[in-house]
């Protein structure tokens, strides 16, 4: 029986993986600890580990995993900016779940926008205390407003469809625009100038790191609402806080945060948070922070489990790794995957 260990396991993870493991013949041990250089030794004796978005898979972690027999890292998420691929190449294969439910993330982005705009969170707290005043709860019609969508992958396109359903004017920016689509692409600076709402749906790369910063915020409409359900480091948090304080930014709906690793997915309610930027933003009435939960639907969790198990099965059977993240691709070097179905 193939032995696998899970890192950073939560009850909702275990429920969906336990429901399907027997049909694949896997023996699974679950660790609550995040994967990093201090916990990698726990994987000794396992050939594969399953990791998550906030694990730290740097060179030291990769080397410890490899020295202890691990040959596959299966990410149970789409993102992989937390992995040192130079260190992993030639040693450990890395696979991911490229799509689990783009609807879940896009719908959460719209939920953040609706809640921020119509002050649902404020109204909820008031009525629980039998305060039925409407003062301070005024929002605006989404119909006719311009939303700028950054990133037009599956999630971005579904969010565009949702916005069109509200009668919104949609413009978009993407480093790689979809050819022959009906999406109205504009340059990034133009998107910043025109948009009443900006929603981020792009991966974190060198090109998109701190895409939202002091310079881009300075070009935005006064009162713009910014939504981020992608990766925290797409936004310079200090600059976002300044924009909120100066009332350039009218509101922010954040499901991710660039320094979330040691905070999100954990109960910190009895802890004094040392991150002053996050603490100040959470205290603001026009900011909503959710704990990286946009993916959290029954459909998404089921799809994550199914795809992760399929990825693991391909590896143990010696098959092509259909969802492998290939370090060589796009680097101007020959790609083995085209010949043998694996990155190396």
Secondary structure as UniProt FT lines:
FT   STRAND          2..6
FT   HELIX           11..18
FT   TURN            19..20
FT   HELIX           22..24
FT   STRAND          26..30
FT   TURN            37..39
FT   HELIX           40..43
FT   TURN            44..45
FT   STRAND          48..51
FT   TURN            53..54
FT   HELIX           59..67
FT   TURN            68..69
FT   STRAND          72..75
FT   TURN            81..82
FT   HELIX           85..88
FT   TURN            89..91
FT   STRAND          93..95
FT   HELIX           102..118
FT   HELIX           120..127
FT   TURN            128..130
FT   TURN            135..136
FT   TURN            143..144
FT   STRAND          146..150
FT   HELIX           154..165
FT   TURN            166..167
FT   STRAND          169..173
FT   TURN            175..176
FT   TURN            179..180
FT   HELIX           188..194
FT   STRAND          197..200
FT   TURN            206..210
FT   HELIX           214..218
FT   TURN            222..223
FT   STRAND          224..228
FT   HELIX           232..234
FT   HELIX           237..245
FT   TURN            246..247
FT   STRAND          249..254
FT   TURN            258..259
FT   TURN            261..265
FT   TURN            269..270
FT   HELIX           276..283
FT   TURN            285..286
FT   STRAND          287..289
FT   TURN            294..295
FT   HELIX           298..317
FT   TURN            322..323
FT   TURN            329..332
FT   HELIX           337..340
//
